[in-house]
């Protein structure tokens, strides 16, 4: 499983990042690039479905969804919790 590539695929399926998700660096601000609060909720739901995890309230914040790197770190943490 390549978490980063899966995140890029999910981002690419959103209106804000269609056709350009592969051009984003891991540290580009997704909010500066067009992600809004509605889009971040859609992104969270898609991530939960893809990775079979549930984001706890503590991770439901702008920082968790601000970059591909922050999303990857949050998802990896959740996957590791599920495996433990």
C-alpha positions as CSV (number, residue, x, y, z in Angstrom):
1,X,0.0,0.0,0.0
2,X,1.3,3.4,-1.0
3,X,-0.5,5.8,1.3
4,X,0.9,8.9,-0.5
5,X,-0.2,7.7,-3.9
6,X,-3.7,6.8,-2.6
7,X,-4.0,10.3,-1.1
8,X,-3.1,11.8,-4.4
9,X,-5.7,9.6,-6.2
10,X,-8.3,10.8,-3.7
11,X,-7.3,14.4,-4.1
12,X,-7.4,14.0,-7.9
13,X,-11.0,12.9,-7.7
14,X,-12.0,16.1,-6.0
15,X,-13.1,19.2,-8.0
16,X,-10.4,21.4,-6.4
17,X,-7.5,19.1,-7.5
18,X,-8.8,17.3,-10.6
19,X,-5.9,16.9,-13.0
20,X,-3.3,18.4,-10.8
21,X,-2.9,16.2,-7.7
22,X,0.3,14.7,-9.0
23,X,1.8,18.1,-9.4
24,X,1.5,19.0,-5.7
25,X,4.5,18.6,-3.4
26,X,4.0,16.8,-0.1
27,X,4.3,20.2,1.6
28,X,2.1,22.4,-0.6
29,X,-0.7,24.0,1.4
30,X,-3.9,22.3,0.2
31,X,-6.0,25.1,1.6
32,X,-3.9,27.7,-0.3
33,X,-4.4,25.6,-3.4
34,X,-8.2,25.6,-3.2
35,X,-9.3,23.1,-0.5
36,X,-12.2,24.5,1.5
37,X,-14.0,23.2,4.6
38,X,-16.6,21.3,2.6
39,X,-13.8,19.7,0.5
40,X,-11.9,18.7,3.6
41,X,-14.9,16.9,5.0
42,X,-15.3,15.1,1.6
43,X,-11.6,14.3,1.7
44,X,-11.8,12.9,5.3
45,X,-14.7,10.7,4.3
46,X,-12.9,9.3,1.3
47,X,-9.8,8.7,3.4
48,X,-11.8,6.8,6.0
49,X,-13.3,4.7,3.3
50,X,-10.1,4.0,1.4
51,X,-8.0,3.2,4.5
52,X,-10.8,1.7,6.7
53,X,-10.0,4.1,9.6
54,X,-12.0,6.7,11.5
55,X,-10.6,10.1,12.2
56,X,-11.0,10.9,15.9
57,X,-12.1,14.4,17.0
58,X,-8.5,15.2,17.9
59,X,-7.5,15.0,14.3
60,X,-10.4,16.9,12.9
61,X,-8.6,20.1,12.4
62,X,-7.1,22.2,9.6
63,X,-3.5,21.1,10.4
64,X,-4.4,17.4,9.8
65,X,-5.6,18.1,6.3
66,X,-3.2,21.0,5.3
67,X,-0.7,19.1,3.3
68,X,-0.3,15.7,1.7
69,X,2.5,15.0,4.3
70,X,0.2,15.8,7.2
71,X,-2.6,13.7,5.8
72,X,-0.2,10.8,5.3
73,X,1.1,11.1,8.8
74,X,-2.4,11.1,10.3
75,X,-3.5,8.1,8.2
76,X,-0.4,6.2,9.0
77,X,-1.0,6.8,12.7
78,X,-4.6,5.6,12.4
79,X,-3.6,2.5,10.5
80,X,-1.0,1.7,13.1
81,X,-3.6,2.1,15.9
82,X,-6.0,-0.2,14.1
83,X,-3.3,-2.8,13.7
84,X,-2.4,-2.7,17.4
